[in-house]
Amino acid sequence: MPKKAYIIHVEPSFGGVFGLNGYIILVMKHSDNLTIRLKSSIEAFEAFIADEANLDTFEKMVALLVESLKNGGRIYIAGNGGSAADAQHMAAEFVCRLGRDRNPIPCEALTTDTSIITAIGNDYGYNKIFSRQLQAKMQKDDVFLAITTSGKSPNILEALTFCHDRDFNSMVLSGKNGGKAAALAGICLVANGTETSIIQELHIAIEHALCACVEAELYP
C-alpha cells in the first residue's frame, strides 16, 4: 500500500529545506506522524519540569488557591477556544471531583453562559466578555485564573487588567514568552513549546495537578 504525503508545518527557525510558504513536505505513515507528535510533547514536558522556576511558580499557584478557598473565596476561570474548554473542564473537576469524594470546591468558568457572553459582546464588545463578568462577581478573596496559549488574547488581557487595577488575585497559564498577560497577572506560569497543541497539552496536565493539589490540601 503506497505511503501518503502530508504537509507538516515547521517553524521559520527550522534549519531544513523548505517547500512552498514555509512548509516542508514529508512522506510518512500515520503512525510516524503520531510518533513525532508524542516525542515533541514528551520533550516539552521534560523541559518544563527541568526548570525549577516553573515548579516554584506552580507551588505559588497552589498556595494562593488554597489560601483563597480557606478564606471563603471562589475561583473564576476563562479562556478562548481550546482554553475555554479547559476552563470548563477544570471548573467541573473542582465542583464535582477529580480523584476523591469530598465537598464541592467553589469554581466557575466564565465561558458557559451564552446569554451573558453574547449580551456583553453585543453591547460592549468581545474584549469585555470576561472583565464585565468579573466586575459583577469578583470579591477580595476570589482568584481569577486565565488560560491563554499566546498570552495576548484581548479579552483575557482586559480581565487581567481589571484584576490588576483593583488588587484582585489573578494568575495565568500561558505559552510562548507569556505575552502581555505575564506583566498583568499576579502569577504567570508559561508552558514550554512553540506549537499551540503542545502548550495546550501542558496546560491540561498543569490544570489537573493544580486541582489534585488543592483537593489534597483542603481534604487530606
C-alpha positions in Angstrom: 0.0 0.0 0.0 1.6 3.3 -1.0 2.6 5.9 1.5 0.7 9.2 1.5 2.2 12.6 1.5 1.4 15.0 4.4 2.3 18.7 4.7 3.8 19.3 8.2 4.2 22.9 9.4 7.6 23.9 10.7 8.8 27.0 12.4 10.8 29.6 10.4 13.9 28.8 12.5 13.9 25.2 11.3 17.3 24.5 9.6 16.0 22.2 6.8 14.9 22.8 3.3 11.6 24.5 2.9 8.8 23.9 0.4 6.1 26.4 -0.5 5.2 29.2 2.0 7.3 27.9 4.9 6.0 24.3 4.7 8.0 21.1 4.1 6.5 18.0 2.5 7.3 14.7 4.3 6.3 11.3 3.2 5.2 9.3 6.2 2.8 6.8 7.6 0.1 8.0 10.0 1.9 6.3 12.9 5.1 8.3 12.1 3.1 11.5 12.5 1.8 10.2 15.8 5.3 9.3 17.0 6.7 12.7 16.1 3.9 14.5 18.0 4.3 12.3 21.1 8.1 12.8 21.1 7.6 16.5 20.8 5.2 16.5 23.7 7.5 14.4 25.9 10.4 16.8 25.2 8.2 19.8 26.2 7.1 18.1 29.4 10.6 17.2 30.3 11.9 20.7 29.6 9.1 22.1 31.7 9.8 20.1 34.8 13.6 20.5 34.5 13.1 24.3 35.1 13.0 24.9 38.9 11.4 28.3 38.3 8.3 26.6 36.8 8.0 24.3 39.8 8.3 27.2 42.2 5.6 29.1 40.3 3.3 26.1 40.5 3.8 26.0 44.2 2.8 29.6 44.5 -0.3 29.0 42.4 -1.4 26.1 44.7 -0.7 28.2 47.8 -2.8 31.1 46.5 -5.7 28.9 45.5 -5.7 27.1 48.9 -5.5 30.4 50.9 -8.3 31.9 48.9 -10.6 29.0 49.3 -9.9 28.7 53.0 -10.9 32.4 53.3 -14.2 31.7 51.6 -13.1 32.8 48.1 -14.1 31.4 44.7 -12.2 30.5 41.6 -13.1 32.0 38.2 -11.6 30.6 35.1 -11.6 31.9 31.5 -10.0 31.2 28.1 -10.8 31.2 24.4 -11.3 28.2 22.0 -9.5 25.2 23.4 -8.6 27.2 26.5 -12.3 27.8 27.1 -12.9 24.1 27.0 -10.0 23.8 29.5 -11.7 26.4 31.8 -14.9 24.4 31.8 -13.1 21.1 32.3 -11.2 22.4 35.2 -14.2 24.0 36.8 -16.1 20.7 36.5 -13.3 18.9 38.4 -13.3 21.5 41.2 -17.0 21.5 41.6 -17.6 17.7 41.1 -14.3 16.0 42.0 -11.0 14.9 40.5 -9.7 11.9 42.4 -11.7 11.6 45.7 -15.1 12.1 47.2 -15.2 15.4 49.0 -17.3 18.6 49.3 -17.5 20.7 46.1 -14.9 23.4 45.6 -16.5 26.8 44.5 -15.3 27.4 41.0 -16.9 28.8 37.8 -15.9 29.0 34.2 -16.8 32.4 32.6 -17.2 30.8 29.2 -20.6 29.0 29.6 -23.4 31.4 29.8 -24.2 32.3 26.2 -26.8 34.9 27.1 -24.3 36.8 29.2 -21.5 36.4 26.8 -23.5 37.5 23.7 -25.1 40.4 25.5 -21.8 41.8 26.7 -20.2 41.1 23.3 -23.1 42.9 21.5 -23.4 45.9 23.8 -19.8 46.4 25.0 -17.6 44.3 22.6 -16.0 40.9 22.7 -13.0 42.2 24.6 -15.2 42.8 27.6 -16.9 39.4 27.9 -14.8 38.2 30.9 -13.9 41.5 32.6 -17.6 42.6 32.9 -18.5 39.2 34.5 -15.6 39.7 37.0 -16.9 43.2 37.7 -20.2 41.7 38.7 -18.9 38.7 40.7 -15.3 39.2 42.0 -14.7 39.6 45.7 -11.5 40.3 47.6 -10.7 36.6 48.4 -11.5 35.3 45.0 -9.0 34.2 42.3 -9.2 34.7 38.6 -7.3 32.1 36.6 -6.8 33.0 32.9 -5.7 30.4 30.3 -4.1 31.7 27.1 -1.6 29.9 24.9 -0.4 33.2 23.3 -0.5 35.5 26.3 -2.1 38.2 24.2 -5.8 37.4 23.9 -7.5 40.8 24.2 -10.4 39.7 26.4 -8.0 37.9 28.7 -5.9 41.0 28.9 -9.0 43.1 29.8 -9.9 40.7 32.6 -6.4 40.6 34.0 -6.2 44.4 33.8 -9.5 44.6 35.8 -7.9 42.4 38.5 -4.6 44.2 38.4 -6.2 47.7 38.8 -8.3 46.6 41.8 -5.7 44.4 43.5 -7.7 41.2 43.0 -5.9 37.9 42.9 -5.0 36.7 39.4 -2.9 34.0 37.8 -2.4 33.0 34.2 -1.4 29.8 32.4 0.3 31.0 29.2 2.6 29.9 26.4 5.4 31.3 24.2 7.0 34.0 26.4 3.9 34.8 28.5 3.0 37.8 26.3 1.4 40.9 27.8 -0.5 38.6 30.2 2.6 37.9 32.2 3.0 41.5 33.3 -0.6 41.8 34.3 -1.2 38.6 36.3 -0.1 38.2 39.9 1.3 34.8 39.0 2.3 33.6 35.5 3.2 30.0 34.5 4.5 29.6 31.0 4.3 26.3 29.2 7.2 25.3 27.0 6.8 24.8 23.3 6.1 26.8 20.2 3.2 24.7 18.9 -0.2 25.6 20.3 -1.2 22.0 20.6 1.8 21.1 22.8 1.2 24.2 25.0 -2.4 23.0 25.4 -1.3 19.5 26.4 1.0 21.0 29.1 -1.8 23.3 30.3 -4.3 20.4 30.9 -1.6 18.5 32.8 -0.9 21.5 35.0 -4.6 22.1 35.5 -5.1 18.5 36.6 -2.2 18.8 39.0 -3.5 22.1 40.4 -6.9 20.5 41.1 -5.3 17.5 42.7 -3.0 19.5 45.0 -5.8 21.8 46.1 -8.1 18.8 46.7 -5.4 17.2 48.8 -4.8 20.4 50.8 -8.4 21.0 51.6 -9.5 17.4 52.0 -6.5 15.4 53.3 
